[in-house]
Amino acid sequence: MRRRADWEQRLDAYLNECQKRPFQWGRHDCVLFACGAIQAMTGEHPLPDLAGSYASARGAACAMRRYSDRIFHRDFEAAIAAQCFRQDFEEVEPAQAQRGDLVLVLAKAGRKLRGSERGALGIIGLRGLPVFVDRDGLLEAPLESMRRAWRV
């Protein structure tokens, strides 16, 4: 997957569209938000069959297992890392993450994010901060909350 020449404008439009959209399992959760950002930047959806295939945390775990060799049920972080590896996203140190990169934070870091107690997947937004789906829309998190990062 390669970013399009106008990826910044596309990502900006996507973030504006999601700004006030609340968290909803299977429609607008952390993984689908990140997939949507990747699609906005590249034109390709990394997990095209995932959207709408679940409506709860338990359903999300079952759906992700199909994409992650059945490791999601115990380790969200390992499932995300495995999927990023499959997509050829290079892992980078969180301090080196740049705008448009995928990031993982632990849910207990800073303000608690809606969704999994195991963590949340987001992106580095255009202001250079991690952006995640929260109860009422998007939330920027502090840089130090990042646990892992991948270049898109």
Secondary structure as the mmCIF struct_conf table of DSSP 4:
data_model
#
loop_
_struct_conf.conf_type_id
_struct_conf.id
_struct_conf.beg_label_comp_id
_struct_conf.beg_label_asym_id
_struct_conf.beg_label_seq_id
_struct_conf.end_label_comp_id
_struct_conf.end_label_asym_id
_struct_conf.end_label_seq_id
TURN_TY1_P TURN_TY1_P1 ALA A 5 ASP A 6
HELX_RH_AL_P HELX_RH_AL_P1 TRP A 7 CYS A 18
TURN_TY1_P TURN_TY1_P2 GLN A 19 LYS A 20
HELX_LH_PP_P HELX_LH_PP_P1 ARG A 21 PHE A 23
STRN STRN1 GLN A 24 GLN A 24
TURN_TY1_P TURN_TY1_P3 TRP A 25 ARG A 27
STRN STRN2 HIS A 28 HIS A 28
BEND BEND1 ASP A 29 ASP A 29
HELX_RH_AL_P HELX_RH_AL_P2 CYS A 30 THR A 42
BEND BEND2 GLY A 43 GLY A 43
BEND BEND3 PRO A 46 LEU A 47
TURN_TY1_P TURN_TY1_P4 PRO A 48 GLY A 52
BEND BEND4 SER A 53 SER A 53
BEND BEND5 ALA A 55 SER A 56
HELX_RH_AL_P HELX_RH_AL_P3 ALA A 57 TYR A 67
TURN_TY1_P TURN_TY1_P5 SER A 68 ARG A 70
TURN_TY1_P TURN_TY1_P6 PHE A 72 ARG A 74
HELX_RH_AL_P HELX_RH_AL_P4 PHE A 76 ARG A 86
TURN_TY1_P TURN_TY1_P7 GLN A 87 ASP A 88
HELX_LH_PP_P HELX_LH_PP_P2 PHE A 89 PHE A 89
STRN STRN3 GLU A 90 VAL A 92
HELX_RH_3T_P HELX_RH_3T_P1 PRO A 94 GLN A 96
TURN_TY1_P TURN_TY1_P8 ARG A 99 GLY A 100
STRN STRN4 LEU A 102 VAL A 105
TURN_TY1_P TURN_TY1_P9 ALA A 107 LYS A 108
BEND BEND6 ALA A 109 ARG A 111
HELX_LH_PP_P HELX_LH_PP_P3 LYS A 112 LEU A 113
BEND BEND7 ARG A 114 GLY A 115
TURN_TY1_P TURN_TY1_P10 GLU A 117 ARG A 118
STRN STRN5 ALA A 120 ILE A 124
TURN_TY1_P TURN_TY1_P11 LEU A 126 ARG A 127
BEND BEND8 GLY A 128 LEU A 129
STRN STRN6 PRO A 130 ASP A 134
TURN_TY1_P TURN_TY1_P12 ARG A 135 ASP A 136
STRN STRN7 GLY A 137 GLU A 140
HELX_RH_3T_P HELX_RH_3T_P2 LEU A 143 SER A 145
STRN STRN8 MET A 146 ARG A 151
#
